[in-house]
Amino acid sequence: MLDIERKRDIIKLQTISIQGGTMLKSKRKEIILSRLEQNKSVTLDELTSILETSESTVRRDLDELESEGFLKRVHGGAELPYSLGQELSNQEKSIKNVQKKLDIARQTAKLIAKQDVIFIDAGTTTELLIDFLPHEQLTVVTNSIHHAAKLVDRGIKTIIIGGAVKRSTDASIGQVAINQIRQITVDKAFLGMNGIDEVYLTTPDLEEAAIKEAIINNSQQTFVLMDSSKIGQVTFAKVKEINDINLVTNKTDSELMTIIKEKMKVIQV
């Protein structure tokens, strides 16, 4: 994939003036890419203000840039594209869509009953769930060292899955972890995912995908915690078909969400 500087050079060759406007299309595109390079994502409101043009014009610019492979359109704006196998670190993920993740975590905690044995996956949204857990007679299994320490601090009975630890996500992975998961059954599993489409849940890493699949196979109920920015995203490794799995996400209206709701239970907050 071409880097941002190379993309800017290409755009400068595509100079087209706006009818009745004062800024060249090439200049608008250059500004959009510059904002993306700085912030990783942009909103329609932000761009209409900066570019001093209409929302419809910005939408057309974003659509063109997406078709050229320069960005990815998301609800209300755009973000930098990433490769199917690329994954942000937990630290990078933790600063994205914080309020949406808090709302999802708060609602998810209401699904947990006293004396439940649950699994909490490594991840930033699942970490927020810990703050809302009812601690009475609850047992939590996790594959995250960070989550385990936080659970113990809260006085919650905690079981940690062993194995090799993936540095970027703090998740236990590998055959040792899978073997341990196969020896248990939990009432409810709460998992993070990087993408969902009309058929599959996906994540960038094959080893993490194997862990998530093992948990789904060994839980009575599975809930995927995912903010709406991941709806329609597809990453490298398929985890499981979406049938018989529950999704907890924030409210969003899209044709894809309508299809997803036909195949799985969706809780929107």
Buried (B, 14 or more C-beta within 10 A) or exposed (E): EEEEEEBBEEBEEEEEEBEEBEBBBBBBBBBBBBBBBEEBBBBBEBBBEBBEBEEEBBBEBBEBBBEBEBBBBBEBBBBBBBEEEEBBEBEEBBEBBEEBBBBBBBBBBEBBEEEBBBBBBBBBBBBBBBEBBEEEEBBBBBBBBBBBEBBEEBEBEBBBBEBEBBEBBBBBBBEEBBEBBEEBEBBBBBBBBBBBBBBBBBBBBEBBBBBBBBBBEBBEBBBBBBBBBBBBBBBBBBBBEBEEBBBBBBEBEEEEBEEBEEBBEBBBB
